[in-house]
């Protein structure tokens, strides 16, 4: 279950990439005072697909997967998010969220209700422009992903999922390798395939010296080599 904890103020927050930091000092203090902050444990839904929109979410710490369900009920991961990222923005000005969000590990999340968020937009030009640029970038990335995924082989889609997961939620181990803790099923949900195909592709990449395994974790041993598998889609990556 979500846990209320001692709130970390925006002024004390060390997540400098958070959009809220783009507001002026007066509004930073106001948002800090009126925001809601909750810690969601691993596997907990932060908000569900189809639930009413009451505002937007900002990750102060932790990793989150943004999910969407097909008509058949199959769940896909449409985006990964980490500290500093905004969530629920696709639901703003709508009645229901078109996607859901699930904590990949303990995630401390700040919530701004609609009224507070809209007032912040009206009174902070820099903040509003940054959010608009974020929307534009997200739309462009989504369009490029749809375009190139139609052309990629399954192995290329899995390689992309590994690169993307490593970039957003990967952690470096003591050898300097990027470690990915996502399950094979979660990687499949990014790649639009199944866990068995992900396992086969990982096995091939392991034999080629690109990856190694540490328990259930995937270690990227040769990042340039993995990128080379996706050289045709450099603009997308």
C-alpha positions as CSV (number, residue, x, y, z in Angstrom):
1,X,0.0,0.0,0.0
2,X,1.2,3.6,-0.6
3,X,2.9,5.1,2.4
4,X,2.6,8.7,3.7
5,X,6.0,9.8,4.9
6,X,7.7,13.0,6.0
7,X,7.4,15.3,3.0
8,X,10.6,16.5,1.4
9,X,10.1,20.1,0.3
10,X,10.7,21.3,-3.2
11,X,13.4,23.6,-1.8
12,X,15.3,20.7,-0.2
13,X,14.7,18.3,-3.1
14,X,18.0,17.4,-4.9
15,X,16.2,16.2,-8.1
16,X,17.3,19.2,-10.1
17,X,15.7,17.9,-13.3
18,X,12.2,18.1,-12.0
19,X,10.0,20.5,-14.0
20,X,8.7,22.1,-10.7
21,X,12.2,23.6,-10.3
22,X,11.4,25.8,-13.3
23,X,8.8,27.7,-11.4
24,X,9.7,31.0,-9.7
25,X,10.7,31.0,-6.0
26,X,7.2,32.1,-4.8
27,X,5.5,29.3,-6.7
28,X,8.1,26.7,-5.7
29,X,7.2,27.4,-2.1
30,X,3.5,27.3,-2.9
31,X,3.7,23.9,-4.7
32,X,5.9,22.6,-1.9
33,X,3.3,23.5,0.6
34,X,0.2,22.1,-1.2
35,X,1.6,19.1,-3.1
36,X,0.8,15.6,-1.9
37,X,3.7,13.2,-1.5
38,X,3.5,9.4,-1.2
39,X,6.0,6.5,-1.3
40,X,4.7,3.7,-3.5
41,X,6.3,0.2,-3.0
42,X,7.4,-2.0,-5.9
43,X,4.5,-3.3,-7.9
44,X,2.0,-0.7,-6.6
45,X,-0.1,1.2,-9.1
46,X,0.3,5.0,-8.8
47,X,-2.7,5.5,-11.0
48,X,-4.6,3.1,-13.1
49,X,-5.7,3.2,-16.8
50,X,-9.2,4.6,-17.0
51,X,-9.2,6.2,-13.5
52,X,-10.4,9.8,-13.1
53,X,-7.8,12.6,-13.7
54,X,-7.3,14.7,-10.7
55,X,-3.8,16.1,-11.6
56,X,-0.3,15.1,-12.6
57,X,2.6,13.3,-10.9
58,X,6.3,14.1,-10.6
59,X,8.8,11.5,-9.5
60,X,11.1,12.7,-6.8
61,X,13.0,9.4,-6.5
62,X,12.6,5.8,-7.9
63,X,11.6,4.1,-11.2
64,X,8.2,3.7,-12.7
65,X,6.8,1.9,-15.8
66,X,4.0,3.6,-17.8
67,X,1.6,0.9,-19.1
68,X,-1.2,0.6,-21.5
69,X,-3.5,-2.3,-22.3
70,X,-4.6,-3.5,-25.8
71,X,-8.1,-4.5,-26.6
72,X,-7.2,-8.1,-25.9
73,X,-6.1,-7.1,-22.4
74,X,-2.3,-7.5,-23.1
75,X,-0.3,-5.0,-21.2
76,X,2.5,-3.0,-22.9
77,X,5.1,-0.7,-21.4
78,X,4.9,2.6,-23.4
79,X,7.5,4.4,-21.3
80,X,9.9,4.1,-18.4
81,X,10.3,7.0,-16.0
82,X,12.7,7.9,-13.2
83,X,13.4,10.8,-10.8
84,X,12.6,14.1,-12.3
85,X,10.1,12.8,-14.8
86,X,6.5,13.8,-15.1
87,X,3.6,11.3,-15.3
88,X,-0.1,11.5,-16.0
89,X,0.4,14.5,-18.3
90,X,-1.4,12.7,-21.1
91,X,-4.5,12.8,-19.0
92,X,-4.4,16.5,-18.2
93,X,-7.6,18.2,-19.6
94,X,-9.2,14.8,-20.0
95,X,-11.6,12.9,-17.8
96,X,-9.7,9.7,-17.5
97,X,-6.1,8.5,-17.7
98,X,-5.4,6.7,-21.0
99,X,-2.4,4.9,-19.3
100,X,-1.4,3.6,-15.9
101,X,1.8,3.8,-13.8
102,X,3.4,1.1,-11.7
103,X,6.4,1.5,-9.3
104,X,9.4,-0.6,-10.4
105,X,10.9,-0.1,-6.9
106,X,10.1,2.1,-4.0
107,X,9.2,5.4,-5.6
108,X,8.6,8.8,-3.9
109,X,6.0,10.7,-6.0
110,X,4.7,14.2,-5.7
111,X,1.1,14.9,-6.9
112,X,-0.2,18.3,-8.0
113,X,-4.0,18.6,-8.3
114,X,-5.5,20.2,-11.4
115,X,-6.2,23.5,-9.8
116,X,-2.7,23.9,-8.5
117,X,-1.2,22.7,-11.7
118,X,-3.3,25.1,-13.9
119,X,-2.5,28.1,-11.7
120,X,1.2,27.2,-11.9
121,X,0.9,27.1,-15.7
122,X,-0.8,30.6,-15.8
123,X,1.7,32.2,-13.4
124,X,5.0,30.6,-14.6
125,X,5.9,31.1,-18.2
126,X,9.2,29.2,-18.0
127,X,7.5,26.2,-16.3
128,X,4.7,26.2,-18.9
129,X,7.1,26.4,-21.9
130,X,9.2,23.5,-20.5
131,X,6.1,21.4,-20.1
132,X,5.1,22.2,-23.7
133,X,8.5,21.2,-25.0
134,X,8.3,18.0,-23.0
135,X,4.9,17.2,-24.6
136,X,6.4,17.9,-28.0
137,X,9.4,15.7,-27.4
138,X,7.2,12.8,-26.1
139,X,5.0,13.0,-29.2
140,X,7.9,13.0,-31.5
141,X,9.5,10.0,-29.8
142,X,6.2,8.2,-29.9
143,X,5.8,8.8,-33.6
144,X,9.4,7.8,-34.4
145,X,8.9,4.6,-32.3
146,X,5.8,3.6,-34.2
147,X,7.5,4.3,-37.5
148,X,10.7,2.3,-36.8
149,X,9.1,-0.6,-34.8
150,X,7.2,-1.5,-38.0
151,X,10.5,-2.0,-39.8
152,X,12.5,-3.7,-37.0
153,X,13.2,-7.4,-36.7
154,X,12.2,-9.0,-33.3
155,X,15.9,-9.1,-32.3
156,X,16.3,-5.4,-33.0
157,X,13.2,-4.6,-31.0
158,X,14.7,-6.6,-28.0
159,X,18.0,-4.8,-28.5
160,X,16.2,-1.5,-28.4
161,X,14.3,-2.5,-25.2
162,X,17.6,-3.3,-23.5
163,X,19.3,-0.1,-24.6
164,X,16.3,2.0,-23.6
165,X,15.9,0.2,-20.2
166,X,19.6,0.7,-19.5
167,X,19.4,4.4,-20.3
168,X,16.4,5.1,-18.2
169,X,16.4,2.7,-15.2
170,X,19.8,1.0,-15.5
171,X,22.3,1.1,-12.6
172,X,26.1,0.7,-12.8
173,X,27.7,-2.1,-10.8
174,X,31.2,-2.1,-9.3
175,X,32.6,-3.1,-12.7
176,X,31.1,-0.1,-14.4
177,X,28.6,-2.2,-16.3
178,X,25.0,-1.1,-16.8
179,X,22.7,-3.5,-15.0
180,X,19.0,-4.0,-15.9
181,X,16.7,-5.5,-13.3
182,X,13.6,-5.6,-15.5
183,X,12.1,-9.0,-16.0
184,X,12.1,-10.8,-19.4
185,X,8.3,-10.1,-19.5
186,X,8.8,-6.4,-18.9
187,X,11.4,-6.2,-21.6
188,X,8.9,-8.1,-23.9
189,X,6.3,-5.5,-23.0
190,X,8.6,-2.7,-24.3
191,X,9.7,-4.6,-27.4
192,X,6.2,-5.8,-28.3
193,X,7.1,-9.4,-28.2
194,X,7.0,-12.3,-25.7
195,X,9.3,-13.3,-22.9
196,X,10.6,-16.4,-24.7
197,X,11.8,-14.4,-27.7
198,X,13.5,-11.9,-25.3
199,X,15.3,-14.9,-23.6
200,X,16.5,-16.2,-27.0
201,X,17.8,-12.8,-28.1
202,X,19.6,-12.3,-24.8
203,X,21.2,-15.7,-25.2
204,X,22.4,-14.8,-28.7
205,X,23.7,-11.4,-27.5
206,X,25.4,-13.2,-24.5
207,X,27.2,-15.6,-26.9
208,X,28.3,-12.6,-29.0
209,X,29.9,-11.0,-25.9
210,X,27.5,-8.1,-25.7
211,X,25.7,-9.1,-22.5
212,X,26.3,-11.2,-19.4
213,X,24.0,-12.3,-16.6
214,X,24.2,-11.8,-12.9
215,X,21.4,-13.8,-11.5
216,X,18.2,-12.4,-13.1
217,X,19.9,-9.1,-13.9
218,X,21.2,-8.3,-17.3
219,X,24.7,-6.6,-17.6
220,X,25.6,-4.7,-20.7
221,X,29.2,-5.6,-21.4
222,X,29.6,-3.9,-24.8
223,X,27.3,-1.0,-25.1
224,X,28.7,0.2,-28.5
225,X,28.2,-3.3,-29.8
226,X,24.5,-3.3,-28.8
227,X,24.1,0.2,-30.3
228,X,25.7,-1.2,-33.5
229,X,22.8,-3.6,-33.8
230,X,20.5,-0.6,-34.1
231,X,22.7,1.5,-36.4
232,X,20.0,1.8,-39.0
233,X,17.8,3.6,-36.4
234,X,20.3,6.0,-35.0
235,X,17.9,9.0,-35.1
236,X,15.3,7.0,-33.2
237,X,17.7,5.8,-30.5
